[in-house]
Amino acid sequence: MRRWSGALIATFVLLQFLVPLTYLTRDDATDERFTWRHFTTAAEGSCETSATRKWMDGRRETIAIRKLIHQDWVDYVSQGRRAVVDAFLQKQCDPDGVLQVEVVNHCDDARGTVEYQLRCGGVRTHRSTTTALR
């Protein structure tokens, strides 16, 4: 019985070290949930996030992103967490008549300005990303 409990405890402790290392193999490097660094305060620059919707009739509408989603999700969008940005853009394409949705992050660090665009309609899978401009 002692061997089993010792092996179980050792396995648990080993997992506590190995699970946070999985962030090295993730597609989204900004996703640090379950990593040791998540609990440290990094000196990141701040980003100002804006979103717009372009309608088929040509008008552009500014999206009040802070009124639509919780502040934590706004932070994820401004960090460029790709899964959250993609989900936000997809959701903004839901109303009929929306042609394109765009999120722009203006950051005051090396990231510069990052744009995410999604053309709505049809399959809704086309998107283009402009990397940071310096």
WOJO-V263506 format. One record per backbone hydrogen bond with DSSP energy under -0.5 kcal/mol. CO is the residue of the C=O (numbers start at 1). NH is the residue of the N-H. Records with the same first field share a line. If there is no record, write none. Layout:
BEGIN
CO = NH  NH
END
This chain:
BEGIN
1 = 5
2 = 6
3 = 7
4 = 8
5 = 9
6 = 10
7 = 11
8 = 12
9 = 13
10 = 14
11 = 15
12 = 16
13 = 17
14 = 17  18
15 = 19
18 = 21
19 = 22
20 = 23
21 = 24
22 = 25
23 = 26
27 = 29
28 = 31
30 = 32
32 = 35
35 = 38
36 = 39
37 = 40
40 = 42
42 = 44
46 = 108
47 = 49
48 = 106
50 = 104
51 = 63
52 = 102
53 = 55  61
54 = 99  100
55 = 58
59 = 55
61 = 53
62 = 64
63 = 51  65
64 = 67  68
65 = 69
70 = 73  74
71 = 75
72 = 76
73 = 77
74 = 78
75 = 79
76 = 80  81
77 = 80
80 = 82
81 = 84  85
82 = 86
83 = 87
84 = 88
85 = 89
86 = 90
87 = 91
88 = 92
89 = 93
90 = 93
91 = 94
95 = 98
97 = 56
99 = 120
100 = 54
101 = 118
102 = 52
103 = 116
104 = 50  106
105 = 107  114
106 = 48
109 = 112
112 = 107
113 = 133
114 = 105
115 = 130
116 = 103
117 = 128
118 = 101  120
121 = 124
126 = 119
128 = 117
129 = 131
130 = 115
133 = 113
END
